Amino acid sequence: MAESIASIPGSEPIESRDQLRPIILVVEDDLGIHESFRVLLEDRYTVVGTQDGPTALTIMNSYTVDLVLLDLRLPGMDGIEVLTRMKETKPQMKVVIVTAMIDVHTAVKTMKLGAFDYLTKPFSEEELLSVCERALSGRSDNISSFAQLDQTPLPGEAR
């Protein structure tokens, strides 16, 4: 079984979180990327995580998680399956897909499954903070990456 990132030094256990800080669950099998999330977000949010889908589902169902940052490529259970299961049990859960490369088909599929937005690796601090802020505030006034993608014509498509 994969080690829970929440138990790695530097990650704050859920039980000790400040009740006023939103919890962001990072589901990412690359510890370097998880560390990037932690460093960029820890001043504003409680960051916990895991390296695999089944543990992410357990955390999400056992604790109040405010936002999920979900990698698509995970060992065992991929991000699409994790997203599907999350939305089945908690349809209002905000999930941001994090991936090295996203094609139009995958983006549309994750959007139809209920993803809030996506981040493409490598991402900037501004991109990460912006998508987290929009997801946690419930605002829809900013154009999401999905909305921008939706405006991009497909090859051979007329505007």
C-alpha positions in Angstrom: 0.0 0.0 0.0 1.3 3.5 -0.8 2.4 5.7 2.0 0.1 8.5 2.9 1.6 11.8 2.2 -0.2 13.3 5.2 2.3 11.3 7.4 5.4 12.6 5.7 7.3 15.2 7.7 6.2 18.7 6.8 2.6 17.7 6.0 0.0 18.6 8.6 -2.2 15.8 9.9 -5.9 16.5 9.3 -6.7 16.1 13.0 -4.5 19.1 14.0 -5.9 21.5 11.3 -7.0 25.0 12.2 -10.9 24.9 11.9 -10.9 28.1 9.9 -8.5 26.9 7.2 -9.9 25.0 4.3 -8.5 21.5 3.7 -7.0 20.7 0.3 -6.5 17.1 -0.4 -3.6 16.4 -2.8 -3.8 13.1 -4.7 -0.4 12.9 -6.4 2.0 10.0 -6.6 5.1 12.3 -7.3 6.4 13.4 -3.9 8.2 16.3 -5.5 5.0 17.7 -6.9 3.2 17.2 -3.7 5.9 19.1 -1.9 5.4 21.9 -4.4 1.7 22.0 -3.6 2.5 22.0 0.1 5.0 24.8 -0.1 2.8 27.0 -2.3 -0.4 26.4 -0.3 0.5 25.9 3.3 0.3 29.6 4.3 -3.4 29.7 3.4 -4.6 26.1 3.6 -4.2 22.8 5.4 -2.6 20.5 2.8 -3.0 16.8 3.2 -2.6 14.0 0.7 -1.9 10.6 -0.5 -0.3 8.9 -3.4 -3.2 6.7 -4.4 -6.9 6.8 -5.2 -8.3 4.3 -2.6 -6.7 6.3 0.2 -7.9 9.5 -1.2 -11.5 8.2 -1.2 -11.1 7.1 2.4 -9.8 10.5 3.5 -12.5 12.3 1.6 -15.2 10.2 3.2 -13.7 10.4 6.7 -13.0 14.1 6.9 -14.3 17.4 5.7 -12.3 18.1 2.6 -12.9 21.4 0.9 -11.0 20.9 -2.4 -9.2 18.0 -4.1 -6.2 18.4 -6.4 -6.2 15.2 -8.4 -3.5 13.8 -10.6 -4.9 11.7 -13.6 -2.0 9.2 -13.6 -2.1 7.3 -10.4 -1.0 3.7 -9.7 -3.8 1.2 -9.4 -6.8 3.4 -9.7 -6.5 6.3 -12.2 -7.7 9.8 -11.6 -10.8 9.4 -13.9 -12.0 6.5 -11.7 -11.2 8.5 -8.5 -13.1 11.5 -9.8 -16.1 9.3 -10.7 -16.2 7.7 -7.2 -15.8 11.1 -5.5 -18.6 12.6 -7.4 -20.9 9.6 -6.7 -20.5 10.0 -3.0 -20.0 13.8 -2.8 -21.4 15.5 -5.9 -20.6 19.0 -4.6 -16.9 18.2 -4.0 -14.7 20.6 -5.9 -12.0 18.7 -7.8 -9.2 20.2 -9.8 -7.5 17.8 -12.3 -3.7 18.1 -12.3 -1.9 16.6 -15.3 1.2 16.9 -17.3 -0.8 16.9 -20.5 -4.5 17.1 -21.2 -6.1 16.5 -24.5 -9.5 17.8 -25.5 -11.2 14.4 -25.1 -9.9 13.9 -21.6 -10.7 17.5 -20.6 -14.3 17.1 -21.8 -14.6 13.7 -20.1 -13.4 15.1 -16.7 -15.6 18.2 -17.1 -18.7 15.9 -17.7 -17.7 13.9 -14.6 -17.8 17.1 -12.6 -14.3 18.4 -12.4 -14.2 22.1 -11.5 -11.1 22.9 -13.5 -7.6 21.6 -14.4 -4.0 22.6 -14.0 -1.4 21.5 -16.5 2.1 20.6 -15.1 4.2 22.6 -14.7 2.0 25.2 -13.2 2.8 28.6 -11.8 2.1 29.7 -8.3 -0.4 32.2 -9.6 -2.3 29.6 -11.6 -2.4 27.3 -8.6 -3.6 30.0 -6.1 -6.1 31.3 -8.6 -7.8 28.0 -9.2 -7.8 27.1 -5.5 -9.3 30.5 -4.6 -12.0 30.3 -7.3 -12.9 26.7 -6.3 -13.1 27.5 -2.6 -15.0 30.7 -3.0 -17.5 29.2 -5.3 -17.0 32.1 -7.7 -17.7 31.5 -11.3 -16.9 35.0 -12.5 -13.4 34.0 -13.6 -13.1 32.0 -16.8 -11.9 28.5 -16.0 -9.4 26.5 -18.1 -12.3 24.4 -19.2 -14.2 27.4 -20.4 -11.1 28.6 -22.3 -10.7 25.1 -23.7 -14.3 25.1 -24.8 -13.7 28.3 -26.8 -10.8 26.8 -28.7 -11.9 25.6 -32.1 -11.0 22.0 -32.9 -9.0 21.3 -36.0 -11.2 21.9 -39.0 -13.9 23.6 -36.9 -15.1 26.9 -38.2 -15.7 29.8 -35.8 
